[in-house]
Amino acid sequence: MIAVSITWFIPIFILAVLVLLFGTVVVLGRVQGGRYLRPVVATLAKIPFMRTLLQKASRKAIERSNPELASAMTKLERSGAMNDPQRAEAALNRLTANERRAYLDAAGETGTMPEAVNRAQRRRMEKMKKAQRGR
């Protein structure tokens, strides 16, 4: 009799735990701009299937908010620009003006601009930044 009544509450317990976890994630995301949620997400990103889910979610959010930036990021990732500064410069030259502007704005906000290898590349990057500020 007692075993039968306890088994009826298992779905309620599962739902309660899921609501508690979701509420915790929401609260952690709201406190100080998500400062305490970042380590949790970084830990979850170590799990392979969670990493792909998080990347897909991030990519979809960027596509909704800034389609030019999403297009620029896919082109840069496809060219392998994230690892090699020379490839990064070549890939930046292949972007359209709107994509380049969106990428440079986003990279300027986060400070993840690819490093230039020589003086000519640095000058070109500075020139592109000045052109972006002038508009």
C-alpha positions in Angstrom: 0.0 0.0 0.0 2.7 2.5 0.9 4.9 1.4 -2.0 2.1 2.1 -4.5 1.5 5.6 -3.1 5.2 6.5 -3.2 5.5 5.5 -6.8 2.8 7.9 -7.7 4.9 10.8 -6.3 8.0 10.0 -8.4 7.0 12.2 -11.4 6.2 15.1 -8.9 9.6 14.7 -7.3 11.3 14.8 -10.7 9.4 17.9 -11.8 10.2 19.6 -8.5 13.9 18.9 -8.9 13.8 20.2 -12.5 12.0 23.4 -11.5 14.5 23.9 -8.7 17.5 23.5 -11.1 15.9 25.8 -13.7 15.2 28.4 -11.0 18.8 28.2 -9.7 20.1 28.8 -13.3 17.8 31.8 -13.8 18.8 33.3 -10.4 22.5 32.7 -11.1 22.1 34.3 -14.5 20.5 37.4 -13.1 23.0 38.0 -10.2 25.8 40.4 -11.3 25.3 39.8 -15.0 25.7 36.0 -14.8 29.0 36.2 -12.9 28.2 33.0 -10.9 26.7 31.2 -13.9 29.9 31.3 -16.0 31.8 28.7 -14.0 28.7 26.4 -14.1 28.5 26.8 -17.9 32.3 26.3 -18.3 32.0 23.1 -16.3 29.1 21.9 -18.4 31.0 22.7 -21.6 33.5 20.0 -20.7 30.9 17.4 -21.4 31.0 16.8 -25.2 27.2 16.8 -26.0 26.6 19.8 -23.7 29.4 21.7 -25.5 27.6 21.2 -28.8 24.3 22.2 -27.4 25.7 25.3 -25.8 27.5 26.2 -29.1 24.3 25.8 -31.1 22.3 27.9 -28.6 24.9 30.6 -28.7 25.1 30.6 -32.5 21.3 30.8 -32.8 21.2 33.7 -30.4 23.8 35.6 -32.4 22.0 34.8 -35.6 18.8 36.3 -34.2 20.4 39.4 -32.7 23.1 40.1 -35.4 23.0 38.1 -38.6 26.0 39.9 -40.1 28.2 38.9 -37.1 26.9 35.3 -37.4 27.8 35.2 -41.1 31.3 36.7 -40.4 31.9 34.2 -37.6 31.0 31.2 -39.8 33.3 32.4 -42.6 36.2 33.0 -40.1 35.7 29.6 -38.5 35.6 27.9 -41.9 38.9 29.5 -43.0 40.7 28.5 -39.7 41.3 32.1 -38.8 41.0 31.5 -35.1 44.4 29.9 -34.8 46.6 31.8 -37.3 46.8 35.6 -37.5 47.8 35.5 -41.2 44.7 33.5 -42.0 42.6 35.8 -39.9 43.8 38.8 -41.9 43.1 37.0 -45.2 39.7 36.0 -44.0 38.9 39.5 -42.8 39.7 40.8 -46.3 37.1 38.4 -47.8 34.3 39.6 -45.6 31.7 42.1 -46.8 31.7 45.6 -45.4 28.8 44.9 -43.1 30.2 41.6 -41.9 33.6 43.2 -41.2 32.0 46.1 -39.3 29.9 43.7 -37.2 32.9 41.5 -36.5 35.2 44.4 -35.6 32.6 45.9 -33.3 32.1 42.6 -31.5 35.9 41.9 -31.3 36.5 45.4 -30.1 34.0 44.9 -27.3 35.5 41.6 -26.1 39.1 42.4 -26.9 39.6 39.4 -29.1 41.1 41.0 -32.2 43.6 38.7 -34.0 47.1 39.9 -33.5 49.0 41.3 -36.5 52.3 39.6 -37.3 54.1 42.5 -38.8 54.0 46.3 -39.1 52.0 46.4 -42.4 49.3 44.2 -40.9 49.1 46.3 -37.8 48.8 49.4 -39.8 46.0 47.8 -41.9 44.2 46.8 -38.8 44.5 50.3 -37.3 43.3 51.8 -40.5 40.2 49.5 -40.5 39.5 50.4 -36.9 39.7 54.2 -37.7 37.4 53.7 -40.6 34.9 52.0 -38.4 35.0 54.7 -35.8 34.6 57.4 -38.4 31.3 56.0 -39.6 
